[in-house]
Amino acid sequence: MFENFSINKHKYLKYSKSGSMHQLKEIIELSRNPLDIQYAEKYNKISDVFENIFIKRQLQFPKQLIENLISKSKPIILSIKKYHDRERPHIAAKQFGLKLQYHKMHSAMTPSFPSGHSAQAQLIANVLSDKFPIHSSEFYQAAQNISNSRLIARVHYKSDSDAGLKLGNELYEHYKMLKN
């Protein structure tokens, strides 16, 4: 599905350098978000978030499609994360003598940049919007909620989430091109 997706241009994406004033600014902005563990957990399982929309609308959930999108996009996302190897905000905060409270999540054990949850949620919202256009606003709101939940948990910088959403759109364009 994503075997021929090139990560080359994602190697040149920019974010604040470790120890920079811009990174400190991102950490401070993140610390201003109220830490909401319940919200973070509600949107942690991507598939469940989208499945709940289908349950609410009494529609058949395309579980296999969603599982495939998640599993097949994961290696792409992980390769970009490993390339950049950006530390999570709570780790970077220590460099500045700050303690950033965050929600420790099993899904936040990889490098920070880009947000995989944001990428996969955006990819899924795009694909589902093609199949069920009447519900597209709900799908995109779910993707935004998933992306925001990573900020509310303080496990990602805003720049991680923004890059993840962009990556999700690019993965979708690749997927769409293969389907046509």
C-alpha positions as CSV (number, residue, x, y, z in Angstrom):
1,M,0.0,0.0,0.0
2,F,2.8,2.5,0.9
3,E,5.8,0.5,-0.2
4,N,6.8,3.1,-2.8
5,F,6.1,6.1,-0.6
6,S,9.3,8.1,-0.5
7,I,10.3,9.7,2.9
8,N,13.1,11.8,1.3
9,K,11.3,15.1,1.5
10,H,10.3,14.4,5.1
11,K,14.0,14.3,6.0
12,Y,14.2,18.0,5.3
13,L,11.2,19.1,7.5
14,K,12.2,21.7,10.0
15,Y,11.3,21.9,13.7
16,S,13.0,23.7,16.6
17,K,16.5,22.5,17.4
18,S,17.1,20.8,20.7
19,G,18.0,23.3,23.4
20,S,16.9,26.3,21.2
21,M,14.8,29.2,22.4
22,H,12.2,28.2,19.9
23,Q,12.0,24.8,21.5
24,L,11.7,26.4,24.9
25,K,8.8,28.5,23.5
26,E,7.1,25.3,22.2
27,I,7.4,23.7,25.6
28,I,6.0,26.7,27.4
29,E,3.1,26.9,25.0
30,L,2.5,23.2,25.6
31,S,2.6,23.7,29.3
32,R,-0.3,26.2,29.0
33,N,-2.6,23.5,27.7
34,P,-4.5,21.9,30.6
35,L,-3.4,18.3,31.1
36,D,-6.5,16.3,30.5
37,I,-5.9,12.5,30.8
38,Q,-9.5,11.6,30.2
39,Y,-9.5,13.5,26.9
40,A,-6.1,12.0,25.9
41,E,-7.3,8.5,26.5
42,K,-10.6,9.0,24.8
43,Y,-8.8,9.8,21.5
44,N,-5.8,7.5,21.9
45,K,-7.1,4.5,20.0
46,I,-7.5,5.8,16.5
47,S,-9.7,2.9,15.2
48,D,-12.1,3.2,18.1
49,V,-12.6,6.9,17.6
50,F,-13.7,6.3,14.0
51,E,-15.7,3.2,14.8
52,N,-17.7,5.2,17.3
53,I,-18.8,7.5,14.4
54,F,-20.1,4.5,12.5
55,I,-21.9,3.1,15.5
56,K,-23.6,6.5,16.1
57,R,-24.6,6.6,12.5
58,Q,-25.6,2.9,12.4
59,L,-23.2,2.2,9.5
60,Q,-21.0,-0.8,8.8
61,F,-17.5,0.1,10.0
62,P,-14.8,-0.8,7.5
63,K,-12.6,-2.4,10.2
64,Q,-10.2,-4.2,7.8
65,L,-9.6,-1.1,5.7
66,I,-8.8,1.0,8.8
67,E,-6.6,-1.7,10.3
68,N,-4.7,-1.9,7.0
69,L,-4.3,1.9,6.8
70,I,-2.9,2.0,10.3
71,S,-0.6,-1.1,10.0
72,K,0.7,-0.2,6.5
73,S,1.4,3.5,7.4
74,K,3.2,2.6,10.6
75,P,6.6,1.7,9.1
76,I,6.6,4.9,7.0
77,I,5.9,7.0,10.1
78,L,8.4,5.1,12.3
79,S,11.2,5.5,9.7
80,I,10.6,9.3,9.6
81,K,10.5,9.4,13.4
82,K,13.7,7.4,13.7
83,Y,15.4,9.7,11.1
84,H,14.6,12.8,13.1
85,D,14.9,11.2,16.5
86,R,13.3,14.2,18.3
87,E,12.9,13.9,22.0
88,R,9.5,14.1,23.6
89,P,8.6,17.5,25.2
90,H,9.0,16.2,28.8
91,I,12.5,15.1,28.1
92,A,13.5,18.3,26.4
93,A,12.0,20.4,29.2
94,K,14.6,18.9,31.5
95,Q,17.4,20.6,29.4
96,F,15.8,23.9,30.4
97,G,15.5,22.9,34.1
98,L,11.7,22.5,33.7
99,K,9.5,19.7,34.7
100,L,6.6,19.3,32.2
101,Q,3.8,17.2,33.6
102,Y,2.5,14.8,30.9
103,H,0.4,11.7,30.5
104,K,2.6,8.7,30.1
105,M,1.2,6.7,27.3
106,H,2.3,3.4,25.8
107,S,1.6,4.9,22.3
108,A,4.1,7.7,23.0
109,M,7.3,5.7,23.3
110,T,8.8,6.5,19.9
111,P,10.5,9.7,18.9
112,S,8.3,12.7,18.8
113,F,8.5,14.1,15.2
114,P,6.1,13.8,13.4
115,S,3.0,12.8,15.3
116,G,2.0,9.3,14.1
117,H,-1.5,9.7,15.6
118,S,-2.0,12.9,13.7
119,A,-0.8,11.3,10.4
120,Q,-2.9,8.2,10.7
121,A,-6.0,10.0,11.8
122,Q,-5.8,12.5,8.9
123,L,-5.1,9.6,6.4
124,I,-8.2,7.7,7.7
125,A,-10.4,10.9,7.7
126,N,-9.5,11.5,4.1
127,V,-10.1,7.9,3.0
128,L,-13.4,7.6,4.9
129,S,-14.5,11.0,3.5
130,D,-14.1,9.6,0.0
131,K,-16.3,6.6,0.9
132,F,-18.8,8.4,3.0
133,P,-18.8,12.1,2.0
134,I,-21.9,13.0,3.9
135,H,-20.0,12.3,7.1
136,S,-16.7,13.9,6.2
137,S,-17.0,16.8,8.7
138,E,-17.3,14.2,11.5
139,F,-14.2,12.3,10.2
140,Y,-12.1,15.5,10.0
141,Q,-13.3,16.5,13.5
142,A,-12.3,13.1,14.8
143,A,-8.8,13.5,13.2
144,Q,-8.4,17.0,14.7
145,N,-9.5,15.6,18.1
146,I,-7.0,12.8,17.9
147,S,-4.3,15.3,16.9
148,N,-5.2,17.7,19.7
149,S,-5.3,14.8,22.3
150,R,-1.6,14.4,21.8
151,L,-1.1,18.0,22.7
152,I,-3.5,17.8,25.7
153,A,-1.5,14.8,26.9
154,R,1.7,16.9,26.4
155,V,3.4,14.1,24.5
156,H,3.9,16.1,21.3
157,Y,4.8,19.6,20.3
158,K,2.4,21.5,18.1
159,S,5.0,21.3,15.2
160,D,4.9,17.4,15.6
161,S,1.1,17.4,15.2
162,D,1.2,19.9,12.3
163,A,3.8,17.7,10.5
164,G,1.7,14.6,11.2
165,L,-1.4,16.1,9.7
166,K,0.6,17.1,6.6
167,L,2.1,13.6,6.4
168,G,-1.4,12.1,6.7
169,N,-2.5,14.1,3.7
170,E,0.5,13.0,1.7
171,L,-0.1,9.4,2.6
172,Y,-3.7,9.8,1.4
173,E,-2.6,11.3,-1.9
174,H,-0.3,8.3,-2.4
175,Y,-3.1,5.9,-1.4
176,K,-5.5,7.6,-3.8
177,M,-3.1,7.5,-6.7
178,L,-2.7,3.7,-6.2
179,K,-6.4,3.2,-6.1
180,N,-7.0,5.0,-9.4
